[in-house]
Amino acid sequence: MSMVREIRRLSELSLCRLSGSSNARGVRRSKATKSFAKSTKVAMDSLGVENGCLYGTYAAEITGHDEPIRCRLVEIFNIIQDSLEACLKAAVKAGDLPKGFKCKEVGDFILSSLEGAILLSKGKRDTSPITTFKRVLFSSILR
């Protein structure tokens, strides 16, 4: 299986956590953001922090050498950002976040911060950066 196809397969598996949480199933989309952050820590605990994030690792190591992989990673990151933005917009609509909340900006920040926390966890071989990310996100930004 080519690397691009493998990235596509793995991205579809991980993105279903965000897109699968919808009002149609009776689960508020605003909860999907919290679920996404929690599932990241669970994955890091079970798979080992030394592996980090597949997308982040490829972004850091391969994108300068392989244009098709770089393009696919941009697509994946855009899909994740769009999904986070949609979850935040749903939270605004439901009254969980204030009107005028900068959903796109915060969605981009969440992804960037999470990827940074995963990278730090990989380097430290400790999930405390992800725990800190979750605590700050839900106590200061998404309260």
Rosetta blueprint (number, residue, H / E / L):
1 M L
2 S L
3 M H
4 V H
5 R H
6 E H
7 I H
8 R H
9 R H
10 L H
11 S H
12 E H
13 L H
14 S H
15 L H
16 C H
17 R H
18 L H
19 S H
20 G L
21 S L
22 S L
23 N H
24 A H
25 R H
26 G L
27 V L
28 R L
29 R L
30 S H
31 K H
32 A H
33 T H
34 K H
35 S H
36 F H
37 A H
38 K H
39 S H
40 T H
41 K H
42 V H
43 A H
44 M H
45 D H
46 S H
47 L H
48 G L
49 V H
50 E H
51 N H
52 G L
53 C L
54 L H
55 Y H
56 G H
57 T H
58 Y H
59 A H
60 A H
61 E H
62 I L
63 T L
64 G L
65 H L
66 D L
67 E H
68 P H
69 I H
70 R H
71 C H
72 R H
73 L H
74 V H
75 E H
76 I H
77 F H
78 N H
79 I H
80 I H
81 Q H
82 D H
83 S H
84 L H
85 E H
86 A H
87 C H
88 L H
89 K H
90 A H
91 A H
92 V H
93 K H
94 A L
95 G L
96 D L
97 L L
98 P L
99 K L
100 G L
101 F L
102 K L
103 C H
104 K H
105 E H
106 V H
107 G H
108 D H
109 F H
110 I H
111 L H
112 S H
113 S H
114 L H
115 E H
116 G H
117 A H
118 I H
119 L H
120 L H
121 S H
122 K H
123 G H
124 K H
125 R L
126 D L
127 T L
128 S H
129 P H
130 I H
131 T H
132 T H
133 F H
134 K H
135 R H
136 V H
137 L H
138 F H
139 S H
140 S H
141 I H
142 L L
143 R L
